[in-house]
Every structure is written in C-alpha cells, then in structure tokens.
Amino acid sequence: MLKPLGDRVIIKVTKEEETTASGIVLAGTAKEKPQTGEVVAVGAGRILDNGAKAELSVAVGDTVFFEKYAGSEVKYDGTEYLVIKESDIIAIVD
C-alpha cells in the first residue's frame, strides 16, 4: 500500500456522474474535475518550526472536499489516487 510522507494525504477520488440531472450524457472534456474523495492513507504529520509534530486533521475513511487542481495523480495497483497536502483539503463531510 502507498504511505504518504509528512503532511500529505492519499485520496481515492469519487467518480463524477456521466450524465446531468436532465439525462444529457457528458463528453469526457465537458466533465468537471472531481473535488471529493475518500481518504485512504495519511502521513505522519507536519513538523513545526519548534520541532514538534502536528498531527493531521483528517483520518483514513473520511470523505473530503479538496481544491480543484490540487495534488498529483498516481496510479497504483490498477487504481487511481490523488496525493495532496493537507492544506489543500477544504472540508470533511460528516
């Protein structure tokens, strides 16, 4: 399994709908880049200026919203993931 370093988070991105609410099928170029996903792994945390470690606010299993163009896409074991910094996460869905 992938293990992110520092304050990075690995997200399995939620697939966007292929059709609109009115039933129109969207072409690949017309679809927006997804902005939600499930956290599948978290790093150990960020090192502060005083040397202390700040733990991440998200945990494995959380569903999150993240910045539209954040992170790096990676493919591992046939599955696509997004590796982002915790600061690119906008909100956790309760």
Disulfide bonds with the S-S distance in Angstrom:
none
